[in-house]
Amino acid sequence: MNRSVREVDDPRSLAAAFWLGIIGSLVLLVLPVYVGTMIEDRGFSITAAGWIGSADLMGFALASIFAFRWVRDYSWRTIVMTGLGMIVIGDVSSIFLFDFWPLFFVRLLLSGMGAGFVIAVPYTLLGDTRNPERNTGLYFTFNVLGGAAGLLVLPTITANAGATGLFLTLAITASTAIPVTWFWLPGEGRSLDFERKSIASNWAVYAILLGIGLFNFGLGGVWAFVERIGVNSGLSLTEVGPILSSTYLVGMLGSSAGALQAGRFGYLKPYAAGIGVMCLALTLFITTSGTAMFITALCLMNFAWNYSLTYQFSAVFSLDDSGRMSVLIILVQSLGLMFGPGVAGILASASGFNSSVFLGMAMCIISLGFFLSSSRFRS
């Protein structure tokens, strides 16, 4: 075990990875409030707001193509600092943009790509640690805390300051990661000699990555409009925010359960269990109404999502011999998430929000099929 691998297990390194993970995925974590603000304050249609939300995720995908090569060849601090600068510039610029296309491209090319560069490093660092299953569970536990905090405070900020307050908050939050990166983040992970192995021979990894992409495609559409689903169920905007925040915290139970289980039961059976709970949650969105059932569905959804994420990452880490495949998680996640809100917006405009929930359920089931089929490829 070389020096850099030991360094990634340092508590300060893990703390940096956890905080950078929150910064890099913050728009996704608060996507319901983000999309709702684009509708309420900027006056975009449901479809247009969905695509504005997708723009950041398109930037994720574009950045991951570069990060796939750079994450092992350049300083992690350089990559992250570049990404943080892009996020801050993009968020500040977004304050002054009110038309769809200028805002869309700024979100894609600056904020979205910057976030993709930032999050590539924590994903890679987790795979380099001695216990990636446990650390991945802890990562998503803190991710949930960050998302819950955002969902709690942002509705109040946007109610008083609109999209300007939203974008300014995102910029300030990203700036706080600069000293964390400078003082705590390791410069590199595994040695290059260790990681230069084939990335084309392990088809199980590609099957799992495809399953991850479909999972995020389906659920990204549900998550983007879950605030609207609550409003359509009779909840007010001021009620939906606290409900989203408090139920989001249930996701900590899912990621914590994954961290405690680690690799004890492999990854196929736990992932199947997570998909089962997710399908139950989505069924409740469709078949029931009222505040109590909305809260129950959200709790189950957030538990299953974070539990499943732990095993998605662990599955890739366990089969990745190249040391680079963890970056491709960003690509498939963002490809799914960037199309999910847009497609869900089209379906919701045409036939209501239940159609986007049906899409999410179908994609989860197909995702499970790819995970199960990956066992055929393993040697």
N, C-alpha and C positions, 0 to 999 in steps of 0.2 A: 504494500500500500504506500504510494508516494506521498510527498508532503501536501500537494494540492488536494488530493482526495481526503486526507485527514482534515484539512482546513475547511472543507465544505460542511463537515459535521460540527464545527464550532457553533455554539449557541448564537453568537452574533451573526454568523453567516446565515443561519436558518431564520433569524429574526429579520434580516435584510430581505431574504427571499420571500418571507410571508408578507412584508409590507409592500414590496415591489409587485407581488402578485395582486394585492388589492388595488394598487395604483393602475397597473396594466389592464385590469378587468373591470375598472370602476363603472364605465359606461354600461357594460353588460349587467353589472350587479344592480344598477338603478334604472335599467332600461324601461320599466313601466312608467316611472316618473318622467324620464327623459322624453319618451314618445308622447305621453300625455301633455307635457309642456309644449312640445312642438305643435300640438293640436290646439291647446287652449290659448297659449300666448302668441305664437307665431302665425296661427291661423291656417296651418297646413291641413290638407285632407287626411283621412285615415291612411290611405295608401301612400301618400307623400311622406307622412310622418314615419311610417314603417320603413320606407327606403332611406330616410335620413338616419334612422337608427341603424340600418344595415350598412351605411357608409363607413362608420367606424370599424365594423367587422370586416368589410372588404379590405380596409387598410391593414387589419390584422393579417389577412391571408397574403396580401402582397408582401408585407414585411417578413413573414415566415419563410418565403422563398429565399430571401437574402440571408436571413438569420440561420437557415439550415447550413450554409457554408461558413458564415462568419463566427458562429458561436464557439467553434473550436480553434479558430485561426486568429482571432483578435481578442483584445482585453475585454473581459466582461464589463468592467467599469466604463470603458469607452462606448460600448454598445448601449448600455443603460443610460449614460449621460446624454448621448445623442437622442435617444428616444424620449427622455424627459423634456429636453429642449423643444422637440417637435410637438409634444403634447401641450406644453404651456403656450407656445406660439399659436397653435391651432385653436386652443380654447379661447384665448384672448381675441383672436381674429373673428371667431364665431359670434362674438358679442355684437359686431357691427354688420353682420350679414343677415338679410331678411328674405332674400330670394332663394328658391330651391337649389338651383344648380351651383351658384357660388358656395353656399353652405355645404352642399353635398361634397364637392371636391376638396374643400378645406378639411372637412371631417375625414375624408378618405386618405388624402395625401399627407396630412400633418398629424392630426390627433390620432387617427386610426393606425397609421403606420408606426408612429412613435410608440403607441401602446404595445404594438406587436413586437417591437425591438425590446421594450422593457420586460415583457413577460416571457420572452424566449429564455432569458437567463435563469429565472427561478425554476422554470420547467426542467431545464438541463441540470441545474444544481441538485434538484431533488433526486434525479436519477443517478447522480454520482455519489450520493450518501450511502452509508453502510446499511441503513434500514429505510429504503424508499417507501415501503408500504405505510409504515408508521408516520413518517414525515409528510407523506402526501395527505394522509388523514388530518394531521395537524394543520397543514397548509390550508385545506378547505375549511377547517374549523375557524381559523382566523379570517379566511375569505368571507365566511358567513357573517362574522362580527362586523367586518367592514361594510358589507352590503346592507346589513340591518341598520347600522348607524346612518348610512346614506339615505335609505328609505324612510328613516325617521325624521331627519332634519331637512331633507331637500323639499318635501311638499310645502313646508312652512316658508322656506327661502323662495321657492318659485311662486307661491301665492302672493308674496310681497314684492319680489323683484323680477319675476318672470324668468325668461330664458337668460337674461343678462346675469342674474344671480346664480343660475345653474352653471353657466360656463365659467364664471369667475370663481365659483367654489371648486370646480374641477381643476382649474389652473393652479389655485393656491394649494390644493391637496397634493397635486403632482410635484410642486416645488419642495414639499417637505421631504421627498425621497432623495433629494440631492445630497444632503449630509450623510444620510443612511448609506447611500451607495459609496460615497467617498471613504468613509471610515470603517464600514463593516463588511462590504461585499468583497469576496475573494477576487483576485485578478483572473483566475482560470480554474478549470476543473480537472478532469482526467488528463493524464499525459497524452500527447499526440500519438506516441507509439502504441499505447493501449487501444486507442479508439479507431485506428485506421484499419477497419475490417469491412467486409462486404456488407452493403445495405440492400442488396437485391435478392438475396437467396432465401430470406425468411418470410414466406408467404403468409404465415400466421399473423405477423405484425400488420401486413397490409389489409388482411381481412378485418382485424380489430380496428384499425384506423378508419376503414370504411364504415364500420358499425358506429364508431364515435361520431363521424360526420353526419350520419342519418339521425342519430339520437339528438344532436344539437340542431339540426334542421327542423325537426318536428317540434321540439320543446322551445326553441328560440321564438317561434311564432306564437306559442301559447303565452310565454313569459312577457313578450312585448305588449300584449293586449290584455293581460290579466287584470290590470287596473280598470280597463274599459269593461271587462266582464263583471267586475264588482260593481261598477257604476250602473251597468244595465240591470244588475240584480237588486237595485234600489238603494245602494249605499251612496253616501255623499263623498265628494272628493276629500274632505277633511277626515272622514271615517276610514277611507281606503288606505291612506298613507300609514297610520299606526297599525292597521291590520297586516299590511304587507310587511312592515318592519318586524312586528312581534312574531308572526308566523314564519318569517324567514329565519329567525333564530333557531327554529326546530331543525333546520339543516345541520346545525352543529351536532345534533344527536346522530344524524346519518354519517357525517364524516368522522365523528368520534368512534362510532361503532366500527367503521372501517379501519380506523387506526388501531383499535384494540384487537380486532380479529387478525389484522395484518394478512399474512399469506397462509394462515392456518387451514383454510378451506379452499385454497386455490383462488381463482378469480371467476370461473365460469358459473358455479353455483351461486355465489353471492350476487353476481351481476344479474342472474335470472331472477333472484328474489327481489332485487331492487326494481327491475322492470315490472314485476308483478304488482308491487305497491304503487308504482307510477301509473299503471293502467287503471288501478282502482281509483286513484286520485282524479284522473282525467274523466273517468266515468261519472264521478260525483259532480264535476263541473257541468256535465251535460244533463244528468237525470234529476238533479235536485236544485232547489233554490233556497234563498234565505241566508241571513248572516251566518248562522251556525254551520250550515253545510259548506258555505264558501270558505270559512275559516278551517274547517276540517279538511277540505280538499287541498287548500294551500299547505297545511301542515304536512299532509302525506306527500304532496308533490315535492316540497323542499327537503324532507327527510330522504326520499327515494333518489332525488337528483344528486345530492351530495354523497350519499352512500355509493351510488353507481359511479360517480366521478372517481372516487378513490380506486375502484377496481379497473376502471378504464386506464388510468395512468399506470397502475401497478402491472397490468397485463402487458403494456408496451415496454415498461422498464424491464420486466422479467425476460422478455424475448429479444431485446435489443442488444446486439453485439457490437454495433457501430459507434454507439455513444452519441449519435445525431438524431435518431428517430423520435426522441422526445419533442424536438422542435416541430416535427410534422404533426404532432397533436394540435399545435396552434393552427396549422394550415387547415386540417380537416374540421376542427371546431369552428373556425371562422368562416370557412366555406359553407358549413351548415347554417351557422347563425346569421350570416349576412343575407342569405336567401330566405331564411325562415320568416322573419318579420315582414318582408316584402310580399312573399307569397301568401302569408296569413292575412295580410291587409287586403289583398285582392279578394281572397275567399270571404273574408268578413264583410267587405263592401257588397259582395254579390249575394251572400246567403246567410249572413249572421256569424257571430263569433263561435258558435258550436262547430262550424266546419273546420275552423283552425284547430280546435281541440281534437276532432276526429283525425286530422292529419297528424297531430302530435302522437296520438296513440298508435297509429299505423306505423310511423317511423320508429317508435320504440320497439315494437314487436319485430320489425325487420332487422333492426340493430342487434337484437338478441340472437336472431338467426345467424348473423355474420360472426358474432362472438362464439357461438356454439360450433359453427363450421370451422373455426380456426383450429380446433383440436385435431382436425384431420391432417393439418399441415405440420404439426409439431413432430420432430424426430424423437 
